[in-house]
Amino acid sequence: MGSPSDHVAPLAERVEELLAADGPLPIVAAGVPVLRRAAAPFDGQLTPALLARFVEALRVTMRAAPGVGLAAPQVGVGLRIAVIEDPAPVPEEVRTARGRVPQPFRVLVNPRYEAVGTARAAFYEGCLSVPGYQAVVARPAEVRLTGQDGTGRAVDEVFTGWPARIVQHETDHLDGTLYLDRAEPRSLASAPAMERLWTQPTPALAAEALGFPLP
């Protein structure tokens, strides 16, 4: 029996194959092995020109979904590369409660994060690779992110609030971790339930009604 294509094709060949089609890239859904493997560190497997094309395709795909982040494994490429961008078009009440402030488009290469302090924040999260559901995840409220950007320049930055959640979520993808692995199981809600019941700025009411703890 043959191996899955993400095993067989060299990474550059796999990326070229993906980029041969016009439009957004297909997003891999939970259950596909590439989402559960640690991605390989990027060390020049793609030429600068191919990397730039791949990053642009990730940006197009993220915006079309739409989402605020996308990791290479989510399009079937096991490399430690992710993109983030958040225009944060939310009401002021939500912005204040979640610390959700606009983030420009950024490329994260070989990112790692570590918690800064002990404060944790819990909010509903969703994922483009787990469509149709959201669940509450308690995460460090502040993290230090290290790695490189798309040009190879070093990144060493502290993120707080919702931007901290985004970089944790996307970096987790590169370690083979889905947000559901960190979620409160009793908080799991379908998209219709979210829209009907749990649109509040915080998950406090959901925690009380569904019976799960908050930090």
C-alpha positions, 0 to 999 in steps of 0.5 A, a space after each residue: 500500500 502506498 504512503 500518503 502524498 505528503 510522505 512521498 513528495 519532497 516538500 518543494 515538489 509538494 508546494 509546487 503541486 499545490 501552487 499549480 492550481 489557481 485560488 485558495 489552497 485546499 484546507 486539510 481537515 482533522 483526521 489527516 495525519 499531517 495535522 498530527 505530526 510535528 512539522 519539520 523546521 524550515 532550513 531552506 527546503 524551499 527556495 526564496 522565490 518558492 517560499 514567497 509564493 507559498 506565503 502569498 498562497 497561505 495569505 490568500 487562503 487565510 483571508 478567503 476562509 476567512 481566518 486570522 491564522 493559517 499554518 502550513 500543515 493545514 494545507 498539507 505541508 509539514 513545515 514550521 511556517 505559519 501566517 497570521 493577520 487580524 483586522 479585529 472587526 469586533 465591537 468595543 465590548 468584545 475588544 476590551 474583554 478579549 484584548 483583541 487588537 488589530 494585527 498586521 499580516 505576519 509570517 512566522 518561521 520556526 516559531 516557539 512560544 513560552 508563557 510570560 507569567 502565570 495569568 491564563 485567559 479562557 475564550 471560545 476558539 475555532 479552527 479552519 481544520 475543525 469546521 463547524 465547532 468551537 470550544 473554550 481553551 484556557 491559554 497563557 494570557 501573555 507569551 514570548 514568541 521567538 523564531 524568524 520572519 519570512 525573510 529570515 530576520 529574528 523574531 523575539 516578541 511578547 504578545 498579549 490578549 487575543 494576539 497571544 492566543 493566535 500565535 499559540 494556536 498557530 504554533 501548536 499546529 506546527 507541533 501536531 496539536 489541535 486546539 481541541 487537545 487543550 479545550 474544555 470538552 463540555 464547552 464544545 458547541 456547534 456553529 448554530 449553538 454558538 450563534 444562538 447562545 454564546 456570542 457574549 464577550 466572555 464564556 462565563 454564561 456558557 461555563 455556568 450553563 454547560 458546567 465547565 471551569 474557568 481559570 
